[in-house]
């Protein structure tokens, strides 16, 4: 049945054989045997091309969900009692988003260990390729679709973050021209190389007044709270750190956040549990 489905998807025995790493004759014999057992043909060959029969198309539609269930069962059994340690790479703002959710996950699943490293989203892909981490969480704009799989969790707005004493904190929105002279503090990685906000400054022909490149999120938050320097943070991070105020930027800047992993990495049941749990936490499904 697996041979049949692969031939159906590719309409080629040779292509199916290459995908399944087996001989063409093996697939041909298996399909002929299946046709004899079923009592009807599954393919016809016209002008050196394969075409499914009506019976073949109907069988394929019924087999797909069955084989998917069998693959998942095989996967679950393979991982039963296997590794329950997850090494997660996440950037600084993601760490703030995930902290409480991961703590609740540890309480619910005490037999699963979640460790991790803090890195920029671009550095996380390097850690995945080097097999130093199992999963990464952060901005999905840095992933390589040819090498990595991803799962989108939230679309979060990146806002101008300031002290409530700043008159700009009452604005419904601002542009970079409104903060041209404001002292700013930003992360020491990411802003200069990738930030869309930096590009907004460049388009306006303005050099941002950056007085500090911080290593940690806590430094940015404290500087903004004390009115020493403003910054740019995800809206959820701002809301969880009163009395900070967040003001939407024009044009708006959204971060697409989620998990990603290497395509050749076979997810464990523990990793599935973690991702499903975090998704529920970030999207309010566990409230």
N, C-alpha and C positions, 0 to 999 in steps of 0.2 A: 504493500500500500504506500509506503514511503517512496519507493522507486516510482510508482505510478504518479504520485502527486508532484514529484520533482520534474518528471518528463512533461506533465501537463503544464506546469508553470513556465517551462522553457520551450516547449514544443520541439524538443531536440533530445534524442537519446545521448548523443555525444556530449552535449553541454551538461546534461544531468549527470553523466558519468564523471565528468571532471569535477563538478560540484560535490559529488558524494564520494569521490576518490575510489571509484570502483571501475571495473571493466564494462564496456558497452554490452558485451555478450551476457554478463550477469544480469543487467537491467532488462535486456530483451527477453531472456528466458523467464525472469520473474514476472514480467507483464503478460507473457504468453500463458504462463501457468495461472495467473489471476483471471485471465479471460476465459480459460477452460473451466475454472471453478465457478465463475459467474454465469457462463453460458452466453455471453454476448461480447462483441468487440468493443474495445475502449478507444482505439485510434484507427484512422484510415490514412494511407499515404497516397498523396496525389502530387505528381510533378516533383518528387523527391522532398516533399514537405509533409509533416505530420499535422493532422487535424483531429480534434476529439469528436467522437460520435456523441449523439444525444445522451446515450447511457453513460459515456465517459464523463460528460459535463455534469450530469446529475450525481454521479458517484463522487466526483471531486468536491462538489458543494457539501455533501454529507460527511466526507472524510476530514475536511479541514479542521472543524472544531474538535473532532475526536482526536486527531493527531496532536493538536495544540494541548489538549488536556493530558494526553499521554506524556508529552514533552515536559509539561509543568510537573507532573507526578514524578517523572524520572529525575528532574532537577531537585525537587523537594527531598526525594529519597537519597540523592547523591549528597545533599548538604545536611541530612539528618545527623545530628551529633557532631557536625564538623565545626570548623573555625567559627568562634563567636566573638572575635575581636575585630573591631572596625577602626581603621586609621583614616581620619577625615581631615582634608585640607580645607581651610576657609580663610577668607580675608577678614580684616579687622571689623568692618561693619557687619559682615555676616555673623561673626562670632557673637556680636551683641544681639543680633536677631535670634540666634539659635540657642543661646545660653540656657534660658529657662526651659525651652522645649527639650533640650538634651538631658537636663537634670530630671525632668518628669519621665523621659524615656528610660533613664537608668533606674528610676524607682519602679516602673512597671515591668521592666525586663532586667532584673538584677544579674542574670547570668550572661548578659551581653555587655562586653566592655567597649566603650567608645573613647578612643584616644584621638589626638589630633595635633596638627601643626598650624600655625598662622602664617599665611603667605598671601601675596597678591594673587588675583585671579589668573593672571598670565603665568605666574610662577607655579600655580597649582597644576597646570597641565604638564609642566616639566616634571613635577613630582610623580604624577600618574605614569608618565612614560618611563620613569626610572624605577617604577614599582615600589616607591617609598610610601605611598598612600593608596588606599583602596577606592575612596570616593573624594570628590571635591564639591564644595558649595560656594557659589559666588555669582558673578555676572557672567551670563552665558555668551556674551559677545566675544569672549576670548577663546571659545572652544574651536577645535578643528573637526568639522563634520566628517571628514574622511577617516579620522582615527578615533573619534570619541562619540559616545552616546550621551544624550542629555534629557533631562526631564524638567520642564518649566514649572516652578512652584508659585511665584508671585511676580507681579509687575509693580515695582515700588518707585515712587517719585523721589528724586533727589532735589532737596530744597536748600534755599539760603537759610542758614541757621544763625541766630543772633540773640542778644540779650533783650528782655522786654523793655528796657529803658531806651533802646534805640528807636527813634521815630519810624524807621523803616519796618519795624516789627508789626505795625498796624496796617501795612499795605496788603492789598489782596494779591498782588503780584509785583515782581520787579524785573528789570533787565540789568545786564551787566553794566550798562552806562550809569545806572543809579548807584552802583557801589564801586565806582572807579577809584574813589579815594579812601574807601574803607580798608582798615588793616585786616588782612586775611591770614588764616592758618590752614594748611592743607596737609594731607598725608605725604610722607616723604617718598612714596612710590605711587605711580599711577596718574597723578594729576598732570604732570608735564608731558607724559608720553601718550596717554589715552583719553584724557577727560574731554568730554563734549563741552563742558563748561569752559575749559581753557580755549577751545576753538571758538566759542562765542565771544570771548575777550578778543581773540585775534581778528575775528571778522569786524568787530567794532573798533579795531586799531587802538586797543587799550591794553596796557601792560598791567596785570593784576598786582595790587600792592600786598604781596605775600611777605609777611614778616617772620614766618616760622614754618618749617617743614617738620611736622611731628611724626614720631614713630608709633604712637599709640592713640587710640580713640579717646581715652580718658583725658589726654592733654588738650585735644580739640574741644571737648565738652567743657572743661574747666575754664579755658580761655574765653569761650563764648559766654559762659555764665557770669564771669567777672567783667565782661565788656571790654576785654583787652584786644580780642581779635574775633572776627566772625569766621564762619566756615561753611562747608556744604556737606550735608548728611542726609541719609535716607529718612523719610518722613516718620517711619516707625521708631527710629532711634531717637529722633527729636522729641516725639510724644512721650517716650518712656523716660525722658530726662528733664522734668520741669525744673525751673521755669523757662527753659529754652523755648524760643519761638521759631517756627518754620514758615517761610514765605515762598510760595511757588515762583519758579523762574520762568521768564519768557525769552525764548521758546522753552516749553516744558522739557524736562529731562527725566526719562524713566529708565530704571534699571531692570532688566529681565533676569530674575534670580532663580537659581535652581541647582540641582545636583547634576554632575556629569562623571563619566568613567570611561576607561578604555574599551573599545569595541571588543577586544579579545578577552576582556575580564568577565568571567562568569559570575554574576551576582549571587551571593549567598542568601539564604533565607533571613539571616540577621540583617543584611543590608536592605532587603525588601521591607522588613519590619520598620527599620529606622526611617527610610524614605517615606513610607506611608504614614508613619506617626508624625514626622515633621510637617508633611503636607497638611495633615489635619490640624496641627497646632497653628500653623501660619495662616490657614484659611478659616479658622474659627469652627472647625467641625467637632472639636472636643469640648466645646464650651457647653 
